[in-house]
Amino acid sequence: MAKDLHEMRHILAPNGILRAGINMSNFLLVSSRADDGTPLGISPDIAAWVADDLGVPCALVPFDRPGKLADAVSDDVWDIGNIAFEAERAQLIDFTNAYVVIDANFLLKPDITAETNSEIDDTGLTIAVSERSAYDLWLSDNFTKAKIIRAPSIAAAHEMFSNGDVDVLASLKPKLLEELAAAPSYRMIDQPFTAVRQSIGVKKGQPQAVAYLNRLIARKISDGSVARSLKTHGVTGKLTVPSL
């Protein structure tokens, strides 16, 4: 075991510190900040657990967009990247199993009659989405007729929808439920169009590291650490803990 950890420290923290890239734009993963500005949430907790298991300090490397985190994989600025799995990103990044899953759904204006996710594409509606989010990449790969309008952030996509600039809003289900509470005339399609799998990413070609991280994730799910983290950060019920 000690030999395995020594090898993992060499692979994942060669400089004696674990640099963990985190996506600051996802309010479910980084839900608040400490008084000193330190990001708090399940994503920082996951990074801390990995560092603690390795026996090294943890340094969070914040990114304001998930796409920027993914783009930095070859820049040697992070050792692990807490980011959603997506096929396009998997060309350069190897991903672990998910530690939490987030549903992504469509929200419709009252005059839009579509009843299913496929109808939204088939009828060529306009969809606002947060640029280069995992669900944006999914839509790019799977929708061919709808017009996808990309906003620079989740908040900007929601504002675009609220302003009437598009027919449909694609976003994370918990955020859409907030929109519904404020404007009951909107309608959400209950069936998610995709599920966002929040994972740990490492630079391509490190299968031992992925296997190690998968074991750690399974342990943290099994012992209740992930569920307790969600409760601590007030996101229980908004994120789903995967079954083992």
Buried (B, 14 or more C-beta within 10 A) or exposed (E): EEEEEEEBBEBBBEEEBBBBBBBBBBBBBBBEEEEEEEBBBBBBBBBBBBBEBBEBEBBBBBBEBBBBBBBBBEEEEBBBBBBBBBEBBEEBBBBBBBBBBBBBBBBBBEEBEBEEBEBBBBBEBBBBBBBBBBBBBBBBEEBEEBEBBBBEBBEBBBBBBBEEEBBBBBBBBBBBBEBEEEEEEBBBBEEBBBBBBBBBBBBEEBEEBBEBBBBBBBBBBEEEBBBEBBEBBEBEEBBBBBEE
